[in-house]
Structure formats: C-alpha cells, structure tokens
Amino acid sequence: MLLNLANMILAAGIDTGSCAAATASSSATGTAAQSGGLMGGMGSLLLPLLMIVVLIVVMIVPQRRRDKKVKEMLNALKPGDRVRTIGGIYGTISSVKDDVIVLTVGPDKVKLVFARGAISQVEDAGVENTMSEDVHE
C-alpha cells in the first residue's frame, strides 16, 4: 500500500526533492517487501511441515507403542493363560504351537482352535469361575 502511495505521488509530479526521497523510500520498501515475500513463502511452507510433525507425534508414535505391546502379549502366550478372543470367547489356553492356539472353553471343556492373532487380551481372572450354574444349563 505504501508502495502504491509513493508511485501515485511520483506520478502527480510533486517537487523533485520530495520525489527523490519518495523514490528512495519506495526502493527500500520494495526490497523489504521482497524479503518479506521470501519469509512469507517459507512460513507457508513451514506450517504444513509442522502439521506433519505434530501428526506423527500425536497419532503414529502411540499407535506403534500399542502395536508393540500387543505383539509382546501374543508372543508371551503360554498354556494355562486365561484369554479373551477378538470374537468375545473366553477360555484357557491348552496348547500353543506356532500360530495355532487351542482354547478350552466352558464347563464341558470344549476345545477350540484359534490363530494366535485372534487373541484380544490375557484376562486376570477366568470368566468360568465367576459365572453361575444357571447360565451353563
């Protein structure tokens, strides 16, 4: 805006002493505007980069931590652990062989075969112990 005002004063033909001062100030203003434009360009580039870094820190790093904990839990499964599957079936691990887990489920000791990845979590207390006999009949 100052640059436009200086150009209008020059075009109006105001005395040459003030024109020289206006020309000097307009060239200084033009240099400042160009360097400000460069910084403005870097600022507009810096904002998306900052957003990407924040996205990585807020979303991706915690997800990797959770995935690592799940992987450790699945690798630590052993016979006798009481677990819950991703389908909501509670049981006790009878055997573990590679990626196959055999669960013993219910009072009838039914054996079910699951993939290791189908285990959702290891339970502290077995559900079979807390259920009443009315539910099993």
Secondary structure per residue as TSV (DSSP state, phi and psi in degrees):
chain	resnum	aa	ss	phi	psi
A	1	M	-	360.0	-42.6
A	2	L	H	-64.0	-36.4
A	3	L	H	-63.9	-42.1
A	4	N	H	-65.3	-39.8
A	5	L	H	-63.3	-41.7
A	6	A	H	-65.0	-40.2
A	7	N	H	-65.9	-36.6
A	8	M	H	-66.7	-38.1
A	9	I	H	-65.9	-41.1
A	10	L	H	-63.8	-39.9
A	11	A	H	-68.5	-30.0
A	12	A	H	-73.8	-17.5
A	13	G	T	78.7	39.4
A	14	I	-	-70.6	160.7
A	15	D	-	-48.4	151.7
A	16	T	H	-66.6	-28.5
A	17	G	H	-64.6	-45.1
A	18	S	H	-74.5	-27.4
A	19	C	H	-66.4	-40.1
A	20	A	H	-64.6	-40.1
A	21	A	H	-67.0	-39.4
A	22	A	H	-67.2	-38.8
A	23	T	H	-65.7	-41.1
A	24	A	H	-65.4	-41.5
A	25	S	H	-70.5	-34.0
A	26	S	H	-70.4	-35.6
A	27	S	H	-69.5	-36.1
A	28	A	H	-67.9	-39.4
A	29	T	H	-65.9	-38.7
A	30	G	H	-63.7	-40.7
A	31	T	H	-65.4	-42.1
A	32	A	H	-65.5	-38.6
A	33	A	H	-66.8	-37.3
A	34	Q	H	-67.3	-43.0
A	35	S	H	-69.5	-34.0
A	36	G	H	-65.5	-35.2
A	37	G	H	-65.6	-37.2
A	38	L	H	-66.7	-43.5
A	39	M	H	-69.0	-35.5
A	40	G	H	-64.4	-38.3
A	41	G	H	-65.3	-40.5
A	42	M	H	-70.2	-34.2
A	43	G	H	-65.9	-39.3
A	44	S	H	-71.6	-24.5
A	45	L	H	-81.6	-31.2
A	46	L	H	-70.6	-34.8
A	47	L	H	-61.8	-48.5
A	48	P	H	-63.7	-36.6
A	49	L	H	-64.3	-41.0
A	50	L	H	-64.2	-39.3
A	51	M	H	-64.6	-38.9
A	52	I	H	-65.1	-42.5
A	53	V	H	-63.0	-43.0
A	54	V	H	-64.4	-41.5
A	55	L	H	-58.7	-43.9
A	56	I	I	-64.0	-45.6
A	57	V	I	-67.8	-40.4
A	58	V	I	-80.7	-36.0
A	59	M	I	-109.2	-48.1
A	60	I	I	-77.5	-42.6
A	61	V	H	-63.1	-47.4
A	62	P	H	-63.0	-34.5
A	63	Q	H	-65.0	-39.0
A	64	R	H	-65.0	-38.1
A	65	R	H	-62.8	-44.5
A	66	R	H	-62.5	-43.3
A	67	D	H	-61.8	-38.7
A	68	K	H	-65.6	-41.1
A	69	K	H	-64.4	-41.2
A	70	V	H	-64.1	-43.1
A	71	K	H	-62.7	-41.9
A	72	E	H	-64.2	-40.4
A	73	M	H	-63.5	-43.1
A	74	L	H	-66.6	-35.8
A	75	N	H	-73.0	-22.3
A	76	A	T	-93.0	3.8
A	77	L	-	-65.3	138.8
A	78	K	-	-145.1	159.5
A	79	P	T	-57.2	139.9
A	80	G	T	99.1	-16.6
A	81	D	-	-70.5	138.0
A	82	R	E	-94.3	126.0
A	83	V	E	-133.0	166.9
A	84	R	E	-123.4	134.5
A	85	T	E	-86.2	170.4
A	86	I	T	-68.3	-17.5
A	87	G	T	-88.5	-2.8
A	88	G	S	92.8	12.8
A	89	I	-	-88.7	127.4
A	90	Y	E	-98.0	139.0
A	91	G	E	-167.2	179.3
A	92	T	E	-113.8	134.8
A	93	I	E	-70.0	125.6
A	94	S	E	-92.0	-43.7
A	95	S	E	-152.2	154.7
A	96	V	E	-130.4	125.7
A	97	K	E	-142.0	113.1
A	98	D	T	52.8	-115.2
A	99	D	T	-102.2	13.2
A	100	V	E	-112.2	130.2
A	101	I	E	-123.6	132.9
A	102	V	E	-104.2	122.5
A	103	L	E	-105.1	141.2
A	104	T	E	-99.5	123.9
A	105	V	E	-125.2	137.6
A	106	G	T	75.2	176.7
A	107	P	T	-71.7	-20.3
A	108	D	T	-85.2	-0.2
A	109	K	T	57.1	46.2
A	110	V	E	-71.4	134.7
A	111	K	E	-100.3	128.4
A	112	L	E	-122.0	143.4
A	113	V	E	-104.8	130.1
A	114	F	E	-131.7	157.2
A	115	A	E	-76.5	151.6
A	116	R	G	-58.4	-37.3
A	117	G	G	-68.2	-12.0
A	118	A	G	-81.6	-5.5
A	119	I	E	-83.2	124.6
A	120	S	E	-86.5	-48.3
A	121	Q	E	-161.0	160.1
A	122	V	E	-91.5	128.2
A	123	E	-	-91.1	148.5
A	124	D	S	-75.4	-43.0
A	125	A	S	-125.4	141.9
A	126	G	-	-71.4	141.4
A	127	V	H	-71.2	-30.8
A	128	E	H	-58.4	-33.1
A	129	N	H	-75.0	-24.3
A	130	T	H	-96.2	-9.2
A	131	M	S	-86.2	147.5
A	132	S	-	-82.9	163.8
A	133	E	H	-68.7	-23.4
A	134	D	H	-63.4	-33.5
A	135	V	H	-71.7	-33.6
A	136	H	H	-79.0	-14.6
A	137	E	-	-85.8	360.0
